[in-house]
């Protein structure tokens, strides 16, 4: 057993070093453009519904020590998310130009994207469903998770 980074997955499958790989964006779109691979299933297809993939988490100790810092960060995060959603292609081009993305810009601009809530609200029902799936079906969690106790939306701008 060995660990393999996302950038090496495509070539590793094509050269039979591995038989299957995990492809997240932007690697999925880049490898799809190269050809020679076929999709078996997506995370949504495997679980059976659209679910949370990208969330921001803070430790309780940090939240208690720095509530205004968290509020300021989340206010900026919401503003940037709203800008990104309203100007997705330009925002992607700007991210690429700034060096945050190494995927060729033409591929990156066309990449599939995650669903983003403009107010950065977490879909609590989706997280509950996912936590139940991870505990009951996959047995990845030792005990059930109380999502309501973990999610605090009060730090987000109103």
C-alpha positions in Angstrom: 0.0 0.0 0.0 1.3 3.4 -0.9 0.1 7.0 -0.9 -0.3 8.8 -4.2 -1.1 12.4 -4.7 -3.9 13.7 -7.0 -1.6 15.0 -9.7 -0.1 11.6 -10.3 -3.4 9.6 -10.5 -4.0 9.9 -14.2 -0.6 8.8 -15.4 -0.6 6.0 -12.8 -3.9 4.6 -14.0 -2.8 4.9 -17.7 0.5 3.1 -17.0 -1.2 0.4 -14.8 0.6 1.3 -11.7 -2.9 1.5 -10.1 -6.2 0.2 -11.4 -8.4 3.1 -10.2 -7.9 6.6 -8.9 -9.7 9.4 -7.1 -10.0 12.5 -9.2 -11.0 15.8 -7.7 -11.1 19.2 -9.4 -9.0 20.6 -11.1 -7.3 17.2 -11.8 -10.6 15.6 -12.9 -11.1 18.1 -15.7 -7.4 18.0 -16.7 -7.3 14.2 -16.9 -10.7 14.1 -18.8 -9.2 16.4 -21.4 -6.2 14.1 -21.9 -8.5 11.1 -22.5 -7.7 7.4 -21.9 -9.7 7.1 -18.6 -13.3 6.4 -17.9 -15.4 7.5 -14.9 -16.7 4.7 -12.7 -18.8 6.9 -10.4 -18.8 10.3 -8.7 -19.2 11.0 -5.0 -22.7 12.1 -5.6 -23.6 8.9 -7.5 -21.9 6.8 -4.8 -23.9 8.4 -1.9 -27.0 9.0 -3.9 -27.5 12.8 -3.3 -25.8 16.1 -3.5 -23.9 16.6 -0.3 -21.5 19.0 1.5 -18.0 18.8 0.3 -16.4 22.1 1.2 -17.0 23.6 4.7 -15.0 25.8 6.9 -14.4 24.5 10.4 -13.0 26.3 13.5 -12.0 24.8 16.9 -14.1 25.8 19.9 -11.0 27.1 21.7 -10.2 29.4 18.7 -13.8 30.6 18.4 -14.0 31.6 22.1 -10.6 33.3 22.0 -11.1 35.2 18.7 -14.8 35.7 17.9 -14.3 39.0 16.1 -11.5 37.6 13.9 -13.8 34.7 12.9 -16.6 37.2 12.1 -14.3 39.3 10.0 -12.9 36.3 8.2 -16.4 35.0 7.4 -17.6 38.4 6.3 -14.7 38.5 3.8 -15.4 34.9 2.8 -19.1 35.7 2.1 -18.1 38.8 0.0 -15.6 36.8 -2.0 -18.0 34.0 -2.5 -20.7 36.4 -3.8 -18.2 38.0 -6.2 -17.0 34.5 -7.4 -20.5 33.4 -8.1 -21.4 36.6 -10.0 -18.1 36.6 -11.9 -17.0 33.0 -12.0 -15.0 33.0 -15.2 -13.1 36.2 -14.4 -12.5 35.1 -10.8 -11.0 31.8 -12.1 -8.8 33.7 -14.5 -7.7 36.0 -11.7 -6.9 33.0 -9.4 -4.9 31.4 -12.2 -3.0 34.6 -13.0 -2.1 35.0 -9.3 -0.5 31.6 -9.3 -3.1 29.8 -7.0 -3.9 27.3 -9.8 -1.5 25.3 -11.9 -4.0 23.7 -14.2 -3.9 25.3 -17.7 -6.3 28.3 -17.6 -8.5 27.1 -20.4 -9.1 23.8 -18.6 -9.5 25.5 -15.2 -12.1 28.0 -16.5 -14.2 25.1 -17.8 -13.8 22.9 -14.6 -16.9 21.6 -12.9 -17.4 23.5 -9.7 -19.0 22.9 -6.3 -22.3 24.3 -5.3 -21.6 27.3 -3.2 -24.1 29.1 -0.9 -23.6 32.9 -1.4 -24.1 33.5 2.3 -21.7 30.6 3.2 -24.5 28.8 5.0 -23.8 25.1 5.7 -26.6 22.7 4.6 -27.2 21.2 8.1 -29.7 18.6 6.7 -27.1 17.4 4.2 -24.5 17.1 6.9 -26.8 15.1 9.1 -27.6 12.7 6.2 -23.9 12.4 5.4 -23.0 11.7 9.1 -25.6 9.0 9.3 -24.4 7.5 6.0 -20.8 7.6 7.3 -21.7 5.9 10.6 -24.4 3.4 9.5 -23.3 2.4 6.0 -19.6 3.0 5.8 -18.8 2.6 9.5 -16.2 5.3 9.2 -17.5 6.9 12.5 -17.2 5.1 15.8 -20.4 6.7 17.1 -23.2 8.9 15.7 -22.4 12.6 15.3 -24.7 15.4 16.6 -24.4 17.8 13.7 -26.6 20.4 15.4 -24.0 20.7 18.2 -21.2 21.1 15.7 -22.6 23.8 13.4 -22.9 27.3 14.6 -24.0 29.8 12.0 -24.1 32.7 14.4 -20.6 33.9 13.3 -21.7 34.5 9.7 -22.9 38.0 8.6 -26.6 38.5 8.8 
